[in-house]
Amino acid sequence: MIKAIIIDDERNSRDIIALMLGKYCPEITIADMASDCADGIEKIKQHRPELVFLDLEMPDGTGFDVLAGTLPDIPFEAVFVTAFEKKFLHVIRFSDVELILKPIDKESLLQAVALITERINTGSSKDRYRVLLENFNNSKPVAWQLLIPATNGEAYTINIPAIEYLEVKGDNCMFRLNSGKLITAVQSFRYYADLFTSLHFYQINNNQMIQISNISRLDGSSGKVVLKGGTTLDITEKRQRDLLHKMAHH
């Protein structure tokens, strides 16, 4: 059995999570519930759960504050629950931490529980929570870190400026770093392309996205982008004009 705690300031939300876990996830036993961050931290210390369902925003703080309150060692896996994904989207997605949107549906809950159960059973690294807190406390996205679960079973933590470009690799996404290292992520190219769109990245064609700060020059006559490391990539004519505009305002 996996011991769990639910921390959410809305009683209805706590009850729904508990009801759904009882109905669909018999491997989860609920040790306790809390309605705010302070009480949640105390109950985590009291019960030492393996899994915590965490509301993102509560009257006395955030789910991140609960994580920070258990440092230096975060002894549990967490699933964040929120109705406001966009506010903390990048902080959460960059660290590969589980997120369920309210109203909670059966499929999302089962998917999250299955993944967390695997992490608990395999003793998976909890570096994602360190990355999460560091990114949350850093107001400059360019200084953030990205945790990449790779197809080789490893998880790599890289600094955003270290990314030269990313591209489609079958159903996965391949990262090329400035060092020349290649990492093939479990997630798709579209997953990361959507994540990086609001940062200083630009999708130059259907299969590749570059970090704008890595551009050396744009060769319009040949339809090429030359990166500082010497890599040359194709760019469509329509996207050349848009990229020039973004470079001028970068």
Buried (B, 14 or more C-beta within 10 A) or exposed (E): EBBBBBBBBBEEBBEBBBEBBEEEBEEBBBBBBBBBBBBBBEBBEEBEBBBBBBBBBBEEBBBBBBBBBBEEEBEBBBBBBBBEBEEBBBBBBBBBBBBBEBEBEEEBBEEBBEBBBEBBEEEBEBBBBBBBBBBBEEEEBEEBBBBBBBBEEEBBBBEBBBBBBBBBBEEBBBBBBBEEEEBBBBBBBEBBBEBBEEBBBBBBBEBBBBBBBBBEEBEEEEBBBBBEBEBEBEBBEEBBEBBEEBBEEE
